[in-house]
Amino acid sequence: MKIKVKFYGFVQLIMGKVELELEFPASSSLEDVWNYLMQTYPQLKGQDIKKMTLARIQDKSLEHDEWAKVSITQNESIEFYSLLAGG
């Protein structure tokens, strides 16, 4: 199934991308998406970015410890954004 993933804030800076369109099996979770990103984009590895990142899916903001419980669907739009902000 196709999904759209958008990045904001610090996560966007690390990724060097604003948005990706990806394909995942029908039984995938939000955690699967993040794991794929970590494998594909080595700049996410070795950093504690996951703990500083929220995901937004279906109008809900989710912390990293909830991602494994959330299934994604066809044409899902997922947003990853950092908890860090400048001022």
ZADO-1210 file (C-alpha; in nm, 4 decimals, padded with zeros to 6 digits):
<atoms>
<atom x="00.0000" y="00.0000" z="00.0000" code="MET" pos="1"/>
<atom x="00.1141" y="00.3551" z="-00.0658" code="LYS" pos="2"/>
<atom x="00.1635" y="00.6070" z="00.2121" code="ILE" pos="3"/>
<atom x="00.2891" y="00.9634" z="00.2347" code="LYS" pos="4"/>
<atom x="00.5390" y="01.0611" z="00.5050" code="VAL" pos="5"/>
<atom x="00.6117" y="01.4257" z="00.5884" code="LYS" pos="6"/>
<atom x="00.8903" y="01.5626" z="00.8074" code="PHE" pos="7"/>
<atom x="00.8990" y="01.8806" z="01.0155" code="TYR" pos="8"/>
<atom x="01.1475" y="02.0630" z="01.2355" code="GLY" pos="9"/>
<atom x="01.4630" y="01.8868" z="01.3482" code="PHE" pos="10"/>
<atom x="01.3539" y="01.5612" z="01.1829" code="VAL" pos="11"/>
<atom x="01.3286" y="01.7410" z="00.8489" code="GLN" pos="12"/>
<atom x="01.6780" y="01.8843" z="00.8938" code="LEU" pos="13"/>
<atom x="01.8248" y="01.5420" z="00.9682" code="ILE" pos="14"/>
<atom x="01.6385" y="01.3732" z="00.6831" code="MET" pos="15"/>
<atom x="01.7157" y="01.6458" z="00.4334" code="GLY" pos="16"/>
<atom x="01.3682" y="01.5848" z="00.2919" code="LYS" pos="17"/>
<atom x="01.0242" y="01.7338" z="00.3348" code="VAL" pos="18"/>
<atom x="00.8147" y="01.4422" z="00.2119" code="GLU" pos="19"/>
<atom x="00.8397" y="01.0835" z="00.0860" code="LEU" pos="20"/>
<atom x="00.5959" y="00.8472" z="-00.0813" code="GLU" pos="21"/>
<atom x="00.6567" y="00.4881" z="00.0273" code="LEU" pos="22"/>
<atom x="00.5096" y="00.1395" z="-00.0174" code="GLU" pos="23"/>
<atom x="00.4422" y="-00.0948" z="00.2753" code="PHE" pos="24"/>
<atom x="00.2676" y="-00.4306" z="00.3257" code="PRO" pos="25"/>
<atom x="-00.0949" y="-00.4098" z="00.4398" code="ALA" pos="26"/>
<atom x="-00.0195" y="-00.5238" z="00.7961" code="SER" pos="27"/>
<atom x="00.2400" y="-00.2521" z="00.8688" code="SER" pos="28"/>
<atom x="00.2528" y="-00.0330" z="01.1764" code="SER" pos="29"/>
<atom x="00.3807" y="00.3162" z="01.2370" code="LEU" pos="30"/>
<atom x="00.6814" y="00.1518" z="01.4050" code="GLU" pos="31"/>
<atom x="00.7537" y="-00.0362" z="01.0795" code="ASP" pos="32"/>
<atom x="00.7644" y="00.2949" z="00.8933" code="VAL" pos="33"/>
<atom x="01.0138" y="00.4425" z="01.1413" code="TRP" pos="34"/>
<atom x="01.2310" y="00.1282" z="01.1297" code="ASN" pos="35"/>
<atom x="01.2367" y="00.1456" z="00.7505" code="TYR" pos="36"/>
<atom x="01.3430" y="00.5102" z="00.7668" code="LEU" pos="37"/>
<atom x="01.6249" y="00.4262" z="01.0093" code="MET" pos="38"/>
<atom x="01.7526" y="00.1496" z="00.7794" code="GLN" pos="39"/>
<atom x="01.7252" y="00.3591" z="00.4646" code="THR" pos="40"/>
<atom x="01.8535" y="00.6901" z="00.6020" code="TYR" pos="41"/>
<atom x="02.1657" y="00.6256" z="00.8122" code="PRO" pos="42"/>
<atom x="02.1615" y="00.9803" z="00.9500" code="GLN" pos="43"/>
<atom x="01.8795" y="00.8633" z="01.1810" code="LEU" pos="44"/>
<atom x="02.0942" y="00.5861" z="01.3297" code="LYS" pos="45"/>
<atom x="02.3077" y="00.6374" z="01.6359" code="GLY" pos="46"/>
<atom x="02.1037" y="00.9321" z="01.7492" code="GLN" pos="47"/>
<atom x="01.8271" y="00.9358" z="02.0046" code="ASP" pos="48"/>
<atom x="01.5945" y="01.1061" z="01.7595" code="ILE" pos="49"/>
<atom x="01.3051" y="00.8664" z="01.8101" code="LYS" pos="50"/>
<atom x="01.2567" y="00.9717" z="02.1724" code="LYS" pos="51"/>
<atom x="01.2466" y="01.3363" z="02.0619" code="MET" pos="52"/>
<atom x="00.9970" y="01.2751" z="01.7815" code="THR" pos="53"/>
<atom x="00.6187" y="01.2740" z="01.7692" code="LEU" pos="54"/>
<atom x="00.4177" y="01.1167" z="01.4902" code="ALA" pos="55"/>
<atom x="00.0850" y="01.2482" z="01.3736" code="ARG" pos="56"/>
<atom x="-00.1556" y="01.0109" z="01.2027" code="ILE" pos="57"/>
<atom x="-00.5337" y="01.0300" z="01.1656" code="GLN" pos="58"/>
<atom x="-00.5429" y="01.3576" z="01.3629" code="ASP" pos="59"/>
<atom x="-00.3673" y="01.2001" z="01.6629" code="LYS" pos="60"/>
<atom x="-00.0229" y="01.2864" z="01.7967" code="SER" pos="61"/>
<atom x="00.1634" y="00.9805" z="01.9182" code="LEU" pos="62"/>
<atom x="00.4817" y="00.9385" z="02.1188" code="GLU" pos="63"/>
<atom x="00.7347" y="00.6737" z="02.0131" code="HIS" pos="64"/>
<atom x="00.6178" y="00.4140" z="02.2659" code="ASP" pos="65"/>
<atom x="00.2740" y="00.4036" z="02.0956" code="GLU" pos="66"/>
<atom x="00.3926" y="00.3520" z="01.7361" code="TRP" pos="67"/>
<atom x="00.3953" y="-00.0303" z="01.7382" code="ALA" pos="68"/>
<atom x="00.0223" y="-00.0369" z="01.8235" code="LYS" pos="69"/>
<atom x="-00.0861" y="00.1868" z="01.5353" code="VAL" pos="70"/>
<atom x="-00.1674" y="00.0269" z="01.1998" code="SER" pos="71"/>
<atom x="-00.1317" y="00.2253" z="00.8814" code="ILE" pos="72"/>
<atom x="-00.3735" y="00.2138" z="00.5899" code="THR" pos="73"/>
<atom x="-00.3651" y="00.2753" z="00.2142" code="GLN" pos="74"/>
<atom x="-00.2972" y="00.6412" z="00.1265" code="ASN" pos="75"/>
<atom x="-00.2191" y="00.7194" z="00.4905" code="GLU" pos="76"/>
<atom x="-00.0524" y="01.0521" z="00.5606" code="SER" pos="77"/>
<atom x="00.2028" y="01.0368" z="00.8431" code="ILE" pos="78"/>
<atom x="00.3908" y="01.3312" z="00.9891" code="GLU" pos="79"/>
<atom x="00.7051" y="01.3097" z="01.2007" code="PHE" pos="80"/>
<atom x="00.8068" y="01.6195" z="01.3912" code="TYR" pos="81"/>
<atom x="01.0493" y="01.6972" z="01.6690" code="SER" pos="82"/>
<atom x="00.9675" y="01.7949" z="02.0230" code="LEU" pos="83"/>
<atom x="01.2568" y="02.0411" z="02.0175" code="LEU" pos="84"/>
<atom x="01.1895" y="02.4000" z="01.9255" code="ALA" pos="85"/>
<atom x="01.3957" y="02.7128" z="01.9172" code="GLY" pos="86"/>
<atom x="01.2927" y="03.0479" z="02.0459" code="GLY" pos="87"/>
</atoms>
